[in-house]
Amino acid sequence: MKFTAIMTIIFSISISLGNVNAQTNEIKISKLILNKKEKKVFSSRDSSAHIYIDTLIMNDRSSLQFFGKKDVKISVGYAEIGHRVFISGIAGKNNASNFDLDFNFGKLGSLYIVARGQDANNGMKTDPNGDAGNINLVYNAQSVVPQTEDKKGKNYLHTDVNPGGLRVIPTSDLRNIYDQIKRSAPGLRGVPQGQIYSGSIGKEGKVTISSK
């Protein structure tokens, strides 16, 4: 009986650990090169992603995009970043991804890291205004040092952790609701799931930039 009980516990723990591992997508890439305006999209079913990249070269206006990821961790041994390069992430339900980045910049033109909450759209989307994500960037102090003041200067880094709802206009939002109800059967059945959101702004994210 004791042996059976012990084996049951071990089996249960193994299943639990398997589920945890399945939720995190770990990817190792020796060299990733993105041409001008090229997009690399990560959209697996895992709720988080950890990307290890030995060498990352992103040419002008290229982008790394994450969908359905609550937490994104990117570790880069050596990076060459062109101009107006983007890294962005959406977790779902209008919320943005959290970014934990470790970069060794060999070249940096201008990099935009976007963890912005999305706006709700009454009458179309049923989720409220989204929360922004948090951005934590650690860079190698012996490499190129990013600056956040002069967007036309070299080595520019921009972060966006604005919440959803900042761009919502109440009058147009109400008009969408009224039109949706008018075209539907009596009651609120014309609004998805019968839900109307107040337009409250989501939660603003935090940015931390440090060297190592």
SULNOR-V517716 format. One record per residue. N is the residue number from 1. PHI is phi in whole degrees, 0 to 359 (* if undefined). Layout:
N,PHI / N,PHI
This chain:
1,* / 2,298 / 3,298 / 4,297 / 5,296 / 6,295 / 7,296 / 8,296 / 9,296 / 10,298 / 11,296 / 12,294 / 13,296 / 14,298 / 15,296 / 16,297 / 17,295 / 18,297 / 19,294 / 20,296 / 21,296 / 22,291 / 23,276 / 24,245 / 25,262 / 26,261 / 27,232 / 28,246 / 29,231 / 30,288 / 31,210 / 32,235 / 33,241 / 34,248 / 35,287 / 36,304 / 37,67 / 38,283 / 39,246 / 40,244 / 41,251 / 42,246 / 43,217 / 44,291 / 45,282 / 46,293 / 47,282 / 48,217 / 49,219 / 50,234 / 51,250 / 52,256 / 53,232 / 54,292 / 55,229 / 56,238 / 57,238 / 58,240 / 59,280 / 60,310 / 61,62 / 62,278 / 63,206 / 64,251 / 65,235 / 66,240 / 67,235 / 68,74 / 69,248 / 70,286 / 71,231 / 72,233 / 73,240 / 74,233 / 75,244 / 76,235 / 77,289 / 78,209 / 79,228 / 80,243 / 81,246 / 82,279 / 83,263 / 84,53 / 85,267 / 86,238 / 87,233 / 88,220 / 89,206 / 90,235 / 91,271 / 92,123 / 93,54 / 94,71 / 95,271 / 96,266 / 97,280 / 98,268 / 99,245 / 100,238 / 101,242 / 102,231 / 103,237 / 104,246 / 105,277 / 106,272 / 107,209 / 108,215 / 109,277 / 110,210 / 111,239 / 112,245 / 113,254 / 114,246 / 115,231 / 116,264 / 117,291 / 118,271 / 119,281 / 120,285 / 121,222 / 122,302 / 123,93 / 124,231 / 125,258 / 126,260 / 127,265 / 128,287 / 129,304 / 130,278 / 131,277 / 132,283 / 133,267 / 134,258 / 135,240 / 136,239 / 137,244 / 138,244 / 139,238 / 140,284 / 141,294 / 142,274 / 143,256 / 144,295 / 145,260 / 146,289 / 147,234 / 148,244 / 149,263 / 150,251 / 151,289 / 152,265 / 153,272 / 154,284 / 155,61 / 156,276 / 157,233 / 158,238 / 159,239 / 160,232 / 161,234 / 162,284 / 163,281 / 164,287 / 165,105 / 166,289 / 167,256 / 168,280 / 169,260 / 170,306 / 171,295 / 172,290 / 173,296 / 174,294 / 175,298 / 176,298 / 177,294 / 178,299 / 179,296 / 180,295 / 181,292 / 182,299 / 183,275 / 184,253 / 185,291 / 186,305 / 187,93 / 188,259 / 189,291 / 190,281 / 191,268 / 192,311 / 193,59 / 194,67 / 195,253 / 196,231 / 197,262 / 198,285 / 199,88 / 200,299 / 201,290 / 202,289 / 203,271 / 204,284 / 205,273 / 206,239 / 207,236 / 208,231 / 209,235 / 210,214 / 211,249 / 212,224
